[in-house]
Every structure is written in C-alpha cells, then in structure tokens.
Amino acid sequence: MEQILDMSVVEELLSFSDDGDPELLLDLIQMFLDDGPSKVSAVNEGLQAGDFDKMERAAHSLKGSSGNLGARLLQDACEQMLIATRHHRLDDSRRLTALLGNRFAEAEVALKQLYANYKA
C-alpha cells in the first residue's frame, strides 16, 4: 500500500485531531470514493468527444483529491494528463487515460482498505 498511498499524508491527516479520531480521514476517503469514479468517467468521455477542456477539468479535480489523501501515483498520472490536455496531445491523452484509470483503481482499493481499518 505504501507505493500507492503516501502514509505520511495519512498520518498528517490523523494528526489534525487531538484524540486521534479518524473522522476527517474517513470523510475525505468517502468523498474520494463517491466522486472519483465520475471524474474518471469524465476523462473517458472527454477523450471520446475530443474535449480537452473536460478531460483537464476532471483530471485537475482528481489530482487535488488524490493529493489530499497521498495517492501519489494517481496524482502524478493526473498531472501528466493536465500537461497533455493543455497542449492538446491526443495520443498522450489516450495513453494517459488508461494509466489514470489503472492508478485510480489501485488507489480506490488501497483507500477502501484504509477506510475499513479505521472504521472498525
């Protein structure tokens, strides 16, 4: 999980609570799990439509939420997507859409496990 999630970010989120209550962390994970799939779908839809702006907006949003939770591989894929879409690089955008989807799936699994560990 350490490769997928930067646990120092998770620990920092936990440190915001004086009593170690994981409520903030759990809320952020839940928002990511609720909103993330629609962002990945928006990237895919943007690619199909040739809508670089739509891909860029979705990747930007996903980059922020993944960074907040320490999902660095996903955050990096989103950053690469932002660069490709800003420069209207279709081939790079195609390749990065697949990478972004894979990285999201990895982060989703890791964050579901983390959620389950702290929710118990």
N, C-alpha and C positions, 0 to 999 in steps of 0.2 A: 504493500500500500504506500510505502514511503516514496517510491518513484512516482506514483500517481498523485499523491497528496503530500504537500509540504506540511509535516506535522508541527513545525514551529508556528505556522499560521494558526492552526487549530488550537495550539496551546495558548497563543496570544489571545484568541477569542475567548477561551475559557478564563483567562486571567482578568478579563473585564468584570467578572463577578467576584465579589469579595468572598463568597462562600463556595465558590467552585460550581455554582449552578450552571448547567449547560444550556439554559433556555435560549440564550442568544445564538449559540452554535446550532441548536436544533431548529430554531426559526429560520436561520439562513440556509441550512441544508434543505428544509422543507420548501422554501421559496425556490431554490435552485431546482429541486426535483419537480416542482409544479410548473415552473416557467421554462426550464431548459429545453424540453422536447419541442416546444413551439418555436424556440429560437433556431434550433437545428432544422426544423421543417421550413422555416422562413429562408434559411440559407439555401436549402434544396430548391424551394420554389423560385427564389431569385435566380438561381443558376438556370433552371429550366426556362424561365422567362427572359433571360439575358438582362435582368435588372440588378445591376451592380450596386445601386443605392440600397436596395432591400437587403442584399447579402451583407453589405457593410454595416447597416444599422443592426442587424441581428448578431453579427459577429462582435460588434462593439459591445452590445449589451451582455452577450455571453462571456466576453473577455472580462468584463467587470465582475460579474457574479462568480466566475471561476477563480479569479484572482483573490476575491474576498475570502474564499474557502481554501486557498492554497492548491488548487488544481492546476499546477504549473504547466503540465504538458498540454492541457486543453487551452489554457491561457496563451501559450506560445502558438498553438495552431490558429487561434483566433487572431492573434497579432499578424501572423503570416497572411491570413485571409484579408485582413484590413489593407495590407500593403497591396495585395494582388487586385482587390476590388477598386481601390483608389486609382490604380493605374490601368484598370480595365483589361487585365490579363486573363483572358478566358481559359486558356489551358491550365494556368496555375490555379485559377479559381476552381476548376473541375477537380484537379488533384487534391486541392486543399479541402474541398467539400467532403470528400471521402475520409481524409485524415481527421477533420474536425468531427465527423460522425463517430469515428472509431474512438477518438480521445474522449468525446462526450460519454460514450458507452462505458469506457473504463472508469471515468470519474463518477458516473452515476452508480456503478456497482460499489466502488470504494466508499462513496458518501452514504449509500444505503446501509453498508456495514457499520460505518461510524455512527450513524443515526441509531441503529439498533443497539450498539454498545452503550451509548449514553442514555438511551430512552429506558433501558432495563432497570 
